[in-house]
Amino acid sequence: MIEKLRTSFQLVMTALRYIARDKILLVYSLLSLLATIAILITFITTEIMFFGFMGEETADALLYAYLFFYYFVFSFITFFFNTAIITSVQKRIEWKEVSFGDGLKESVKHLKAILIWSLINSTVSLILKIIQDRVGKNSVMWNIITGLVWWAWNILTFFAFPLMILQEKSPKDAIKESGILFKKTWGERAILHVGTGFIFGFLIFLVFILGMFLMFSSWAIWISIGFIIFWVISLILISSTCDVILKTLLLEYSKTGLVPSWVQDNGVFKNIGKEL
């Protein structure tokens, strides 16, 4: 387990080195986050204003329809800007120059794939939400099961969206190939997925602890709150960007067995890809 966490840390450092080279990738993640926050505020406001005055059954039916729309818009925004990151990283792998506009152009170019995958992702999300509300409302076990199913879906489709973008595969073929790659190195992929999340989760936890310490010291409370907000948002942006970068690099390694010289992976890709 310690070895896997060490590998996860090395992968995160690899992604951070890449971000240091192309800081524009963080702008894509920032735009995605800002758009998501705007959609979330709109969703919450609409729910409070309209659904609170309806009958329970009518409200539930309309709420699920609206929830599906929210899931779809949220997914579309996420995958639109992820496409810009994925294609930018791939061009760097091919030693091509990349600009901010190039990433957005690639996102527009792959609009059909983004729409399709957003529909699939939002449909899965809604189904699990309905199951959780209807069956697991008073059952801790069903909540755990739906959580595990969502986690398994994310692991199984780890490479699916990058495959649709970079290799223009259909959703069915992309999920199938992503599943095959997962089966070959299931332990490595799962632990790496959890490991990188653990690293950034731990850093966010440290930020909260330090922020609370500053809050109860002689520092002004608003400065402490500002400190927490700034670093939590920064870590979320870096974490999400690292995740997309690593998916792209791992996919390239799984295809060619090669790693770009600028990655300086110190053998980490050989460690996680030895069964591919």
Secondary structure, 3 states (H helix, E strand, C coil): CHHHHHHHHHHHHHHHHHHHHCCHHHHHHHHHHHHHHHHHHHHHHHHHHHHHHCCHHHHHHHHHHHHHHHHHHHHHHHHHHHHHHHHHHHHHHCCCCCCHHHHHHHHHHCHHHHHHHHHHHHHHHHHHHHHHHHCCCCCHHHHHHHHHHHHHHHHHCCCHHHHHHHCCCCHHHHHHHHHHHHHHCHHHHHHHHHHHHHHHHHHHHHHHHHHHHHHCCCCCHHHHHHHHHHHHHHHHHHHHHHHHHHHHHHHHHHHHCCCCHHHCCCCHHHHHCCCC
